[in-house]
Amino acid sequence: MNYDNESIVALYNSSLREWISIAERQKYSSDYLFPKIFDFLRADKYAPILELGSGVGQLAKIALKHGYKVLGSDYADAFVAHMKNEGIECRKIDALTVGNEEYKWQAIFTQGLSVLITKDMATVELAYRSIYKALQAGGRLVFLFPRGDKSKYSRANEHRPVYLNVGFREIKTFRQQAFPAALYKFKIVHFFESLVGSFIGVRNVIVLEKPS
């Protein structure tokens, strides 16, 4: 399956309102689950970190609220314009070429980045190589890998040989989100998530490091 970057970006540009609605439905789960991974970024709050594929900026907002200096980014113009309207510092970045930029990042995070969730593993490898080049030595990538349509879990295990071959060191992988997103507004769900989320959550969190 070949990855058609321009067609996918065009689809995102035409579905901004739908993605805003998705972000609103995921608000409670994002507000609770995303801060759990901040320690894995191992980031200096006074130095910038990069979010690739920010979409409408829901995770960038959470990171900013917790004191991180975040640059949001997306390759879809509609998403970049929306984030700017929301007051998020951002710019248009292609994850497949981010490694060619001069600046190197202490940490990068991304959720459901299209070039990493595609079944075209050649594109997946290109994305990992580009992100690897974009990191400082010792820098970290945190990738939130959602499950695919009609599947129980994500395809994270297929990625392991790819990112290890690129040169990344695997720090940790675990699961999150054992319950529907809207239920996270209830504190009792936070308790049950702490017990079973890392075992039966529907998305994987992959924490990687570029060796020093």
C-alpha positions in Angstrom: 0.0 0.0 0.0 1.6 3.2 -1.2 1.2 6.4 1.0 -0.2 9.3 -1.0 0.9 12.3 1.1 -0.9 15.0 -1.0 -4.2 13.2 -1.1 -4.2 12.6 2.6 -3.3 16.2 3.3 -6.1 17.4 1.0 -8.5 15.2 3.0 -7.4 16.7 6.3 -7.8 20.2 4.8 -11.3 19.5 3.8 -12.3 18.0 7.2 -11.2 20.6 9.7 -14.6 20.8 11.4 -14.8 17.0 11.8 -11.4 17.0 13.6 -12.4 19.8 15.9 -15.4 17.7 16.9 -13.2 14.7 17.5 -10.9 16.7 19.7 -13.9 18.0 21.7 -15.1 14.4 22.2 -11.6 13.3 23.3 -11.2 16.3 25.7 -11.6 14.4 29.0 -9.4 11.5 28.0 -6.7 13.8 26.6 -6.7 16.0 29.7 -6.2 13.0 31.9 -4.0 10.6 29.8 -1.6 12.9 28.0 0.0 14.5 31.1 1.0 10.9 32.1 3.6 10.8 29.4 5.3 14.2 30.1 8.0 12.7 32.3 9.0 10.4 29.4 9.8 13.5 27.3 12.6 14.3 29.8 12.4 17.8 28.5 13.8 21.1 29.9 10.7 23.3 30.2 12.8 26.3 29.2 13.8 24.8 25.8 11.3 24.2 23.0 9.8 20.8 22.1 8.0 19.9 18.9 4.7 18.3 18.2 4.4 16.8 14.8 1.0 16.4 13.2 -0.7 18.6 15.8 -4.0 18.6 14.0 -6.2 21.1 15.8 -3.7 21.5 18.6 -5.5 19.8 21.5 -2.3 18.1 22.9 -0.2 21.2 22.3 -2.6 23.2 24.5 -2.3 20.6 27.3 1.5 20.7 27.1 1.4 24.5 27.2 -0.9 24.5 30.2 1.6 22.3 32.0 4.4 24.8 31.4 6.2 23.3 28.3 7.4 25.5 25.5 5.8 23.8 22.5 5.9 24.4 18.8 2.9 22.9 17.1 3.1 21.8 13.5 1.1 20.1 10.8 1.4 19.7 7.0 -2.2 20.6 6.4 -2.7 24.3 5.9 -6.2 24.3 7.5 -4.8 22.9 10.7 -1.9 25.3 10.9 -4.3 28.3 10.3 -6.7 26.9 13.0 -3.9 26.6 15.6 -2.7 30.1 14.9 -6.3 31.4 15.5 -6.2 29.5 18.8 -3.0 31.3 19.8 -0.7 28.3 19.5 2.7 29.0 18.1 3.0 26.7 15.1 4.2 26.3 11.5 3.8 24.0 8.6 6.2 21.0 8.9 6.4 17.8 6.9 7.5 14.9 9.2 9.2 13.3 6.2 11.6 16.2 5.9 11.8 17.6 9.4 15.2 15.9 9.8 16.7 18.2 7.1 16.2 21.3 9.2 19.2 22.8 10.9 17.6 23.0 14.4 17.7 19.8 16.4 15.0 19.1 19.1 15.4 17.9 22.7 12.0 16.1 22.4 9.3 15.4 19.8 5.9 14.0 20.5 3.1 13.0 18.1 -0.3 11.3 18.2 -1.6 9.3 15.2 0.9 10.9 12.8 -0.3 9.8 9.3 3.1 8.9 8.0 3.6 6.6 11.1 0.2 5.0 11.2 0.1 4.1 7.4 0.5 0.5 6.5 3.1 1.5 3.9 6.2 0.5 6.0 8.6 2.2 3.6 7.0 5.5 4.5 7.0 4.6 8.2 10.7 4.0 8.0 11.3 7.3 6.2 9.4 9.1 8.9 11.4 7.4 11.7 14.6 8.3 10.0 13.6 11.9 9.5 12.5 12.3 13.1 15.8 10.6 14.3 17.8 13.2 12.4 15.6 16.0 13.8 16.5 15.1 17.4 19.5 16.1 19.4 21.7 13.3 20.7 19.9 12.0 23.8 16.6 13.5 22.5 13.4 11.6 22.8 10.4 10.7 20.6 7.0 9.9 22.3 4.6 8.4 19.8 0.9 7.8 20.7 -0.1 5.1 18.4 -3.9 4.7 18.1 -5.6 1.4 17.2 -6.6 1.0 13.6 -10.2 0.8 12.3 -11.9 -2.5 13.1 -8.8 -3.7 15.2 -8.5 -4.2 18.9 -5.0 -2.8 19.3 -2.5 -0.7 17.3 0.2 -2.2 15.1 3.0 -1.1 17.4 4.8 -4.4 17.3 5.3 -4.1 13.5 7.2 -0.9 14.2 9.8 -2.2 16.6 12.2 -3.7 14.1 11.9 -0.5 12.0 12.8 2.0 14.6 15.5 -0.2 16.1 17.1 -0.5 12.7 17.0 3.3 12.3 19.0 3.6 15.5 16.5 4.5 18.2 16.8 3.0 21.6 13.5 1.8 23.0 12.9 3.2 26.5 9.4 1.9 27.1 6.1 0.9 25.4 2.8 0.6 27.2 -0.9 0.9 26.6 -3.4 3.7 27.5 -7.1 4.3 27.3 -9.0 1.3 28.5 -12.4 3.1 28.4 -14.4 5.3 26.0 -13.0 8.9 25.9 -16.1 10.6 27.4 -16.0 8.5 30.5 -12.7 10.1 31.7 -14.7 13.0 33.1 -15.5 10.7 36.0 -12.8 10.2 38.7 -13.7 6.6 39.2 -12.6 5.9 35.6 -9.2 7.4 36.4 -8.8 4.8 39.2 -9.7 1.9 36.9 -7.4 3.3 34.2 -4.5 3.2 36.6 -5.2 -0.4 37.3 -5.8 -1.8 33.8 -5.0 0.8 31.2 -1.4 -0.3 30.7 -2.6 -3.8 29.9 -5.8 -3.4 27.9 -5.7 0.2 26.6 -6.6 0.6 23.0 -3.5 2.7 22.0 0.2 2.2 22.5 2.6 4.7 23.8 6.1 4.3 22.3 9.0 6.1 24.0 12.2 6.2 22.0 15.6 7.8 22.5 18.4 8.8 20.1 21.6 7.5 21.7 24.1 10.1 22.9 
